[in-house]
Amino acid sequence: MCDRLGVGMRRMMARLGVGNADVDAVLDRAETLPGAMVTGVVNIKGGKVDQKINEVRVALEATVEVDTDEGTRYEQVQFGTQKVGGDFTIAAGDTTSGRFELPVPWQTPITDVGSWHLKGVRIGVRTTVDIPGAVDPGDLDPVRVFPLPAQEAVLSALGDLGFRFRSADVEKGRLQGSELPFYQEIELTPSGGEYRKRIRELEVTYLTGPDGMEVVLEADRRGGLLRGGESHCRFRIRHDELDRAHLVGLLQGQLTELTRRRGWR
């Protein structure tokens, strides 16, 4: 009788997440690129009672900024979800594992440029175990997403034009050409050069795919958005367009046209 009560109590506690099966993902590398893979192993250790596992899944997860009338809030948005396994029972105290290969979508936000982390941009791999009637907080492993060569080359060319990094975030919503329910904005400011008196800040968004990427540049007047709003331009480059001088000239043309259309002198 006492043992049956003990088993029942353990099952109840497991449903509340106490003594539940434990999941842990071990990544082969915590670094990746857009369009590449994140690989690793999911380890599951049984809890205090036998438990049925409906599904084990991994997904990339981004911290996304949401602007509302009440202010800014943040959401954790999963994307690129993949099933690792499921439909089995793990015995109390037993262990099992399974490998995974999780594709990284081309439009995944970048988190680092060289040794420079883009503060405010967080990407991770979320591992979740679906256990009927049980609470599973899952396991989150941070992942550093480095830029593709063409993405880094555009930022370097903007640096040659006098722009410097200011901030970065991931906004909820879709632009034309978006494949994910959010997009990244990398904000730069002119520290010198010909654009210092015409542009207060410049935001760069990459809409990347297997054949190249569309670069969206969005700028506003000096003095803030209330004194004239924003303007943007879009252009496309291939992944192999890495020549610095070529990109500087291309960006100069886009920025000149952008400022001309809005009458910025």
VOPAGU-2260 file (C-alpha; in pm, 1 decimal, decimal comma):
REM VOPAGU-2260
SITE   aa  ch    i         X         Y         Z
SITE  MET   A    0       0,0       0,0       0,0
SITE  CYS   A    1     272,7     248,5      99,7
SITE  ASP   A    2     468,1     162,9    -214,5
SITE  ARG   A    3     160,5     214,8    -435,4
SITE  LEU   A    4     103,5     552,7    -270,7
SITE  GLY   A    5     469,6     637,4    -327,4
SITE  VAL   A    6     447,1     550,9    -700,0
SITE  GLY   A    7     128,5     756,1    -732,0
SITE  MET   A    8     291,4    1052,2    -562,3
SITE  ARG   A    9     595,9    1025,9    -786,9
SITE  ARG   A   10     373,1    1019,0   -1096,1
SITE  MET   A   11     182,0    1323,8    -976,8
SITE  MET   A   12     506,0    1509,5    -902,7
SITE  ALA   A   13     642,3    1413,1   -1244,9
SITE  ARG   A   14     335,1    1567,3   -1409,2
SITE  LEU   A   15     427,2    1888,6   -1226,8
SITE  GLY   A   16     783,4    1866,8   -1353,0
SITE  VAL   A   17     937,9    1732,4   -1031,5
SITE  GLY   A   18    1121,1    1405,3   -1094,4
SITE  ASN   A   19    1033,0    1430,2   -1463,0
SITE  ALA   A   20    1253,6    1295,6   -1741,8
SITE  ASP   A   21    1545,8    1531,3   -1806,6
SITE  VAL   A   22    1649,1    1646,3   -2154,8
SITE  ASP   A   23    1985,6    1789,8   -2250,8
SITE  ALA   A   24    2117,5    1877,3   -2596,2
SITE  VAL   A   25    2490,1    1876,7   -2663,4
SITE  LEU   A   26    2582,4    2075,7   -2975,1
SITE  ASP   A   27    2875,7    1967,6   -3188,3
SITE  ARG   A   28    2951,3    2337,3   -3240,6
SITE  ALA   A   29    2775,4    2638,3   -3091,0
SITE  GLU   A   30    2860,2    2840,2   -3404,9
SITE  THR   A   31    2694,2    2837,0   -3745,2
SITE  LEU   A   32    2609,5    3038,4   -4057,9
SITE  PRO   A   33    2280,5    3119,6   -4231,4
SITE  GLY   A   34    2200,6    2834,8   -4468,3
SITE  ALA   A   35    2419,1    2587,7   -4276,2
SITE  MET   A   36    2338,1    2326,9   -4007,6
SITE  VAL   A   37    2342,7    2294,3   -3632,5
SITE  THR   A   38    2416,6    1936,7   -3530,1
SITE  GLY   A   39    2435,1    1757,3   -3199,4
SITE  VAL   A   40    2297,3    1490,6   -2970,1
SITE  VAL   A   41    1984,3    1495,5   -2753,1
SITE  ASN   A   42    2026,7    1302,1   -2427,0
SITE  ILE   A   43    1723,7    1201,3   -2221,6
SITE  LYS   A   44    1746,6    1062,7   -1870,0
SITE  GLY   A   45    1442,9     898,1   -1716,7
SITE  GLY   A   46    1292,9    1049,3   -1403,7
SITE  LYS   A   47    1148,6     881,3   -1094,7
SITE  VAL   A   48     876,2     694,1   -1287,9
SITE  ASP   A   49     837,9     538,2   -1631,8
SITE  GLN   A   50     713,1     799,3   -1878,5
SITE  LYS   A   51     578,9     785,7   -2231,9
SITE  ILE   A   52     753,7    1018,7   -2475,7
SITE  ASN   A   53     525,7    1136,3   -2754,3
SITE  GLU   A   54     787,9    1342,0   -2934,0
SITE  VAL   A   55    1136,9    1487,9   -2897,7
SITE  ARG   A   56    1198,9    1797,9   -3106,3
SITE  VAL   A   57    1460,6    2066,5   -3157,3
SITE  ALA   A   58    1402,5    2415,4   -3291,7
SITE  LEU   A   59    1589,0    2737,3   -3337,2
SITE  GLU   A   60    1457,3    3012,8   -3111,8
SITE  ALA   A   61    1494,9    3389,8   -3146,3
SITE  THR   A   62    1422,5    3672,4   -2903,5
SITE  VAL   A   63    1193,3    3901,3   -3101,7
SITE  GLU   A   64    1098,1    4261,4   -3028,3
SITE  VAL   A   65     729,0    4348,2   -3054,0
SITE  ASP   A   66     617,1    4712,3   -3057,7
SITE  THR   A   67     270,4    4778,0   -2915,5
SITE  ASP   A   68      69,5    5082,4   -2810,0
SITE  GLU   A   69     172,9    5005,9   -2451,7
SITE  GLY   A   70     541,8    4988,6   -2536,2
SITE  THR   A   71     795,7    4725,2   -2636,1
SITE  ARG   A   72     777,0    4363,6   -2527,3
SITE  TYR   A   73     976,8    4054,7   -2620,4
SITE  GLU   A   74     869,5    3712,2   -2742,6
SITE  GLN   A   75    1055,5    3385,0   -2785,4
SITE  VAL   A   76     976,5    3265,9   -3138,4
SITE  GLN   A   77    1068,9    2917,1   -3255,0
SITE  PHE   A   78    1148,0    2840,4   -3619,4
SITE  GLY   A   79    1295,7    2556,7   -3819,5
SITE  THR   A   80    1147,8    2293,0   -3587,0
SITE  GLN   A   81    1256,5    1933,8   -3644,5
SITE  LYS   A   82    1143,9    1605,6   -3486,6
SITE  VAL   A   83    1426,7    1397,6   -3341,0
SITE  GLY   A   84    1223,6    1098,0   -3223,2
SITE  GLY   A   85     923,8     989,2   -3021,6
SITE  ASP   A   86     653,3     733,3   -2943,7
SITE  PHE   A   87     849,5     537,7   -2684,4
SITE  THR   A   88     860,5     489,4   -2308,3
SITE  ILE   A   89    1166,2     576,0   -2104,0
SITE  ALA   A   90    1203,2     375,7   -1784,7
SITE  ALA   A   91    1276,7     544,1   -1453,5
SITE  GLY   A   92    1648,2     624,3   -1435,0
SITE  ASP   A   93    1715,7     496,3   -1787,6
SITE  THR   A   94    1899,7     697,0   -2053,9
SITE  THR   A   95    1867,7     728,6   -2430,8
SITE  SER   A   96    2002,2     962,5   -2696,1
SITE  GLY   A   97    1959,6    1057,6   -3059,2
SITE  ARG   A   98    2148,0    1272,3   -3308,8
SITE  PHE   A   99    1997,6    1565,1   -3498,1
SITE  GLU   A  100    2082,9    1790,2   -3792,1
SITE  LEU   A  101    1889,4    2114,5   -3775,5
SITE  PRO   A  102    1894,2    2331,3   -4091,2
SITE  VAL   A  103    1957,7    2700,4   -4025,3
SITE  PRO   A  104    1726,0    2910,4   -4247,6
SITE  TRP   A  105    1899,5    3153,6   -4480,7
SITE  GLN   A  106    1729,8    3451,6   -4312,4
SITE  THR   A  107    1833,0    3358,3   -3958,4
SITE  PRO   A  108    1956,7    3673,7   -3777,3
SITE  ILE   A  109    2330,4    3702,4   -3724,0
SITE  THR   A  110    2452,3    3737,8   -3365,3
SITE  ASP   A  111    2825,8    3801,7   -3407,7
SITE  VAL   A  112    3059,4    3974,0   -3651,3
SITE  GLY   A  113    3411,8    3848,3   -3589,5
SITE  SER   A  114    3471,3    3879,4   -3215,2
SITE  TRP   A  115    3201,1    4144,1   -3190,5
SITE  HIS   A  116    2867,2    4030,5   -3043,3
SITE  LEU   A  117    2555,2    4215,3   -3159,6
SITE  LYS   A  118    2404,1    4299,7   -2823,8
SITE  GLY   A  119    2030,1    4235,4   -2813,6
SITE  VAL   A  120    2032,9    3953,1   -3070,6
SITE  ARG   A  121    1986,5    3608,2   -2915,2
SITE  ILE   A  122    1951,7    3278,1   -3101,5
SITE  GLY   A  123    1944,6    2933,2   -2944,4
SITE  VAL   A  124    1844,3    2571,1   -2996,8
SITE  ARG   A  125    1539,5    2475,8   -2790,8
SITE  THR   A  126    1501,6    2104,8   -2713,4
SITE  THR   A  127    1157,9    1991,4   -2598,3
SITE  VAL   A  128    1016,2    1656,7   -2487,6
SITE  ASP   A  129     641,2    1604,9   -2527,2
SITE  ILE   A  130     532,1    1396,2   -2226,7
SITE  PRO   A  131     154,4    1348,6   -2183,7
SITE  GLY   A  132      24,3    1543,6   -1884,6
SITE  ALA   A  133     369,7    1661,3   -1775,7
SITE  VAL   A  134     538,4    2000,0   -1759,8
SITE  ASP   A  135     856,7    2022,3   -1966,1
SITE  PRO   A  136    1048,0    2352,3   -1956,0
SITE  GLY   A  137    1284,2    2221,2   -2223,2
SITE  ASP   A  138    1650,4    2299,9   -2271,2
SITE  LEU   A  139    1795,3    2607,2   -2446,9
SITE  ASP   A  140    2149,3    2615,6   -2584,0
SITE  PRO   A  141    2278,5    2950,0   -2719,4
SITE  VAL   A  142    2408,7    2953,0   -3076,4
SITE  ARG   A  143    2634,7    3213,0   -3235,1
SITE  VAL   A  144    2534,7    3289,6   -3594,4
SITE  PHE   A  145    2813,9    3449,4   -3795,1
SITE  PRO   A  146    2752,6    3643,8   -4118,0
SITE  LEU   A  147    2801,2    3502,0   -4461,9
SITE  PRO   A  148    3098,3    3653,3   -4650,8
SITE  ALA   A  149    2868,6    3878,5   -4857,5
SITE  GLN   A  150    2689,0    4003,1   -4546,7
SITE  GLU   A  151    3016,5    4087,7   -4377,1
SITE  ALA   A  152    3146,6    4251,4   -4696,1
SITE  VAL   A  153    2845,7    4488,2   -4706,6
SITE  LEU   A  154    2906,9    4593,4   -4346,4
SITE  SER   A  155    3276,5    4646,1   -4419,0
SITE  ALA   A  156    3194,6    4860,4   -4722,5
SITE  LEU   A  157    2956,5    5071,9   -4514,4
SITE  GLY   A  158    3241,6    5111,9   -4266,0
SITE  ASP   A  159    3454,9    5247,0   -4551,1
SITE  LEU   A  160    3180,1    5504,3   -4611,8
SITE  GLY   A  161    3201,9    5624,6   -4251,4
SITE  PHE   A  162    2924,6    5421,8   -4087,1
SITE  ARG   A  163    2973,9    5259,6   -3747,0
SITE  PHE   A  164    2768,3    4999,8   -3559,7
SITE  ARG   A  165    2516,4    5132,3   -3308,6
SITE  SER   A  166    2274,4    4851,8   -3221,8
SITE  ALA   A  167    2084,5    4553,0   -3358,8
SITE  ASP   A  168    1751,1    4390,4   -3293,2
SITE  VAL   A  169    1505,3    4140,5   -3435,6
SITE  GLU   A  170    1160,9    4282,5   -3518,3
SITE  LYS   A  171     838,8    4084,4   -3539,1
SITE  GLY   A  172     671,5    4109,2   -3879,7
SITE  ARG   A  173     741,5    4040,7   -4244,3
SITE  LEU   A  174     898,2    4247,3   -4516,6
SITE  GLN   A  175     843,7    4173,9   -4883,0
SITE  GLY   A  176    1066,3    3873,2   -4938,6
SITE  SER   A  177    1068,9    3760,8   -4574,2
SITE  GLU   A  178    1061,0    3386,4   -4513,9
SITE  LEU   A  179    1045,0    3408,1   -4134,0
SITE  PRO   A  180     791,2    3589,4   -3909,3
SITE  PHE   A  181    1059,1    3840,9   -3811,2
SITE  TYR   A  182    1353,8    4028,1   -3961,5
SITE  GLN   A  183    1680,5    4168,9   -3831,9
SITE  GLU   A  184    1778,5    4535,0   -3832,3
SITE  ILE   A  185    2143,2    4634,2   -3788,2
SITE  GLU   A  186    2159,1    5003,3   -3703,2
SITE  LEU   A  187    2457,8    5212,1   -3807,9
SITE  THR   A  188    2540,1    5579,1   -3761,7
SITE  PRO   A  189    2768,3    5798,4   -3974,4
SITE  SER   A  190    3074,7    5900,7   -3775,2
SITE  GLY   A  191    3216,7    6105,6   -4059,8
SITE  GLY   A  192    3225,3    6132,2   -4435,9
SITE  GLU   A  193    2971,4    6276,9   -4678,1
SITE  TYR   A  194    2663,4    6128,3   -4508,2
SITE  ARG   A  195    2713,8    6268,1   -4160,6
SITE  LYS   A  196    2500,7    6578,2   -4225,8
SITE  ARG   A  197    2230,6    6396,6   -4420,7
SITE  ILE   A  198    2160,6    6071,1   -4235,6
SITE  ARG   A  199    2114,4    6031,1   -3862,3
SITE  GLU   A  200    2096,8    5651,3   -3867,0
SITE  LEU   A  201    2098,0    5375,3   -4125,7
SITE  GLU   A  202    1935,6    5035,5   -4073,6
SITE  VAL   A  203    2050,2    4733,0   -4273,0
SITE  THR   A  204    1835,2    4422,7   -4326,8
SITE  TYR   A  205    1941,8    4111,6   -4517,7
SITE  LEU   A  206    1683,7    3899,2   -4700,1
SITE  THR   A  207    1909,8    3609,3   -4786,7
SITE  GLY   A  208    1855,8    3302,2   -5001,7
SITE  PRO   A  209    2063,7    3028,5   -5165,1
SITE  ASP   A  210    2143,0    3240,5   -5474,4
SITE  GLY   A  211    2224,7    3570,0   -5304,6
SITE  MET   A  212    2059,9    3831,7   -5089,3
SITE  GLU   A  213    1852,0    4143,4   -5106,6
SITE  VAL   A  214    1990,8    4427,7   -4897,0
SITE  VAL   A  215    1737,4    4671,1   -4752,9
SITE  LEU   A  216    1870,1    5010,0   -4643,0
SITE  GLU   A  217    1644,9    5234,7   -4437,1
SITE  ALA   A  218    1745,0    5585,9   -4333,3
SITE  ASP   A  219    1585,8    5880,9   -4155,2
SITE  ARG   A  220    1648,5    6255,0   -4141,8
SITE  ARG   A  221    1872,9    6411,2   -3886,2
SITE  GLY   A  222    1644,3    6532,2   -3608,6
SITE  GLY   A  223    1434,7    6217,4   -3579,0
SITE  LEU   A  224    1144,0    6039,8   -3740,5
SITE  LEU   A  225     889,5    6312,8   -3659,7
SITE  ARG   A  226    1071,0    6556,0   -3889,4
SITE  GLY   A  227    1028,1    6376,8   -4216,0
SITE  GLY   A  228     989,2    6004,1   -4156,8
SITE  GLU   A  229    1195,9    5728,7   -4312,0
SITE  SER   A  230    1307,8    5626,3   -4657,1
SITE  HIS   A  231    1442,4    5297,0   -4785,1
SITE  CYS   A  232    1596,0    5129,3   -5089,6
SITE  ARG   A  233    1658,5    4768,3   -5185,5
SITE  PHE   A  234    1917,1    4605,7   -5408,6
SITE  ARG   A  235    2033,8    4252,7   -5473,5
SITE  ILE   A  236    2382,6    4100,9   -5476,7
SITE  ARG   A  237    2518,2    3751,6   -5531,9
SITE  HIS   A  238    2703,7    3557,0   -5265,1
SITE  ASP   A  239    3024,6    3589,8   -5465,9
SITE  GLU   A  240    3009,5    3971,9   -5494,0
SITE  LEU   A  241    3281,5    4034,9   -5237,0
SITE  ASP   A  242    3497,9    4300,9   -5400,7
SITE  ARG   A  243    3518,1    4583,6   -5148,0
SITE  ALA   A  244    3559,5    4866,0   -5400,8
SITE  HIS   A  245    3265,5    4736,2   -5606,0
SITE  LEU   A  246    3040,9    4723,4   -5298,9
SITE  VAL   A  247    3146,3    5071,7   -5185,3
SITE  GLY   A  248    3050,1    5209,4   -5525,6
SITE  LEU   A  249    2722,1    5018,5   -5526,4
SITE  LEU   A  250    2631,6    5143,1   -5179,0
SITE  GLN   A  251    2727,9    5499,4   -5266,3
SITE  GLY   A  252    2488,7    5488,6   -5558,7
SITE  GLN   A  253    2205,3    5350,4   -5346,2
SITE  LEU   A  254    2259,5    5604,5   -5066,9
SITE  THR   A  255    2284,9    5893,6   -5311,8
SITE  GLU   A  256    1958,8    5792,3   -5476,5
SITE  LEU   A  257    1794,1    5741,3   -5137,6
SITE  THR   A  258    1888,8    6088,1   -5016,5
SITE  ARG   A  259    1806,6    6250,0   -5351,5
SITE  ARG   A  260    1453,7    6107,9   -5360,1
SITE  ARG   A  261    1378,6    6260,4   -5021,7
SITE  GLY   A  262    1546,1    6591,0   -5099,2
SITE  TRP   A  263    1819,2    6547,1   -4835,6
SITE  ARG   A  264    2116,0    6775,6   -4907,9
